[in-house]
Each structure stands twice: as structure tokens, then as C-alpha cells.
Amino acid sequence: MAKVLIVDDSPTVTTVFTQLFQAEGHEVLTAGDGLLALNLARKERPDLLILDLMLPKMNGFEVCQMLKGDERFRATKVLMLTGRTDEESRDLSKQTGADEYCTKDADPSQVMEAAKRLLEGRVVR
């Protein structure tokens, strides 16, 4: 299965999605801030990042842009998972290289379906 890095400063969100991805048989790594996420991604080379936008030390836009700007990580899938529902955040996520955008008010099953599409290569932007 895939290696998934969940990046969120909310322990609740991290726990919920860790359990869901592990139940699907995926290896799960977690980070609570953007800088740790960037360093962990570079070291562990995950297949998918579940990335919050509003993070301590470095926001999700910056993490995504830095990873996707590196040739080694262009194929790494990024799913932004955020409480921000505005079009500006959605557009900026696409500009920085995110493959999918979900809001935290979505049902977790919808987020998991989006992650599954990304891991299977069926990106819907």
C-alpha cells in the first residue's frame, strides 16, 4: 500500500485520518507543523500528503510549493485538507501544485475517496 503523510496541527484530525488510512492498510506518518512536514517528506518520500493550510512554522501553501518545485517530488500527490472554504485558497492551492482540495467540513469518507483517486492516478481538479 501507500505511504501517507498527514500534516495537521489538530490532534483530532490527525488521529481520525491516521486510523482511516491505517484501516486501509497504508503506512502513516504525521507532522504537526509545516517545517517538520517538509523535512519528513524529504526524508521519507511519501506517496501522498494530506496537508492542512494553516500550520505553525510554515503554511501548507509553502510546503506544497517547495515540494512540488523539487523534481524529486513532482509525482507526489498532495491533498489539501482545510477549514478554508474560500475560492482564493482553492485557487492558490492549485497554483502551488496541490492535486486535490477538500474542506474539513466534508464527510471523512469523501476525503478518503479523493485520496484513493489520487493514489490510483485519477486526479480530478
Secondary structure by P-SEA (a helix, b strand, c coil): cbbbbbbcccaaaaaaaaaaaaaabbbbbbbccaaaaaaaaaaccccccccccccccccaaaaaaaaaaccccccbbbbbbcccccaaaaaaaaaacccccccccccaaaaaaaaaaaaaccccc
